[in-house]
Structure formats: structure tokens, C-alpha cells
Amino acid sequence: MTNPEDYPILVDFAPAPGVRGVARISKEDLVEKSKIAVDVAMSTMQSMANKAVAAIKKIKVSERPDKVELEFGLTLDAEAGALVAKVGTEAAIKVTMSWEKKKEEKEKK
């Protein structure tokens, strides 16, 4: 079985508004910047999930919803790595996370 790390995810970084790209980026630089952007995006998703779970835990158990869904966009950027963005056409990645109570948690209500 091949290692997924052997196949980097390459990102097509759009230029910032008002900026025209003139320099070519080497494949090695593109691979490195893409890796950093994807790693930051994965960390951002994990952080958003952790914050959502922490917020849900602050709600009284009897008042917690049976299902919670969190949707946001991530825009990948060569300099910043990943930025939380509006969900829509400008988002490079649309992320939807959902949590649902386990059957035994529902029965405790």
C-alpha cells in the first residue's frame, strides 16, 4: 500500500484582489506552500470542532439539541495557510461537521 504522503495535495492559490501574478513558482515551492496550507486547514477544522464541542457541553444536558451541525468555509492562502471564510462560491473548501446524540443519551432525557 502506498503512503498518502507520497501524493501531495496541490493548491491553486488565487492572487489577492488587485494583484497580478508575474513570477512563476517552482513545483517544490508549490508543494511546500500547499502542504502548509492544507495542514493549517486541517488544524483549523479540528479547532472549530473542539470549540463547537466545548460550547455544546456548556448547555444543560436536558436542553442540548439531538443534533448539531456546523458549516463554514475555508479559503487556502499561500501566506496565511487557511482562513475561515463565508460558505459560498469564494470558499475553496466547504466543511460540514455534525454531532448527534447517542441513543443512550437520548433515553436519559
Buried (B, 14 or more C-beta within 10 A) or exposed (E): EEEEEEEBEBBEBBEEEEEEEEEEEEEEEBBEBBBBBBEBBEEBBEEBBEEBEEEEEEEEEEEBEEEBEBEBBBBBBBEEBBBBBEBEEEBBBEBEBEBEBEEEEEEEE
